């Protein structure tokens, strides 16, 4: 049951992290949920208080959305010039 709550709250935290990050994000919702889950795991390793873990999870999610958005953003480059 703990994993179900982690996925649900991770989706909320990932969505809030995506909402608070300025600009457009080229990442999908599945990756957003995974970022939210990862941020909750990181925040859970640092803090044991539920509310503080949630707030720090949102902050970590904003940072992770920005980092992942950098890797997925931009134009796709082709091997052939002009294509």
C-alpha angles and dihedrals in degrees: 000000000000090000092053091054090045090055094046096046090040089057090051093046092047091049091049090047089051091047094051093047108092120233132023121315120214093201125104131238095259091057089045090056091048090051090050092051092047091049091051091050091050092046090046090055090054102039134027098195111100098220094043090046090053093050094046089045090058091049092049090047091055090053093046092048089053093049096045091043089058091056095045096038130088132045123319111243122222127211091230117068114243096016 
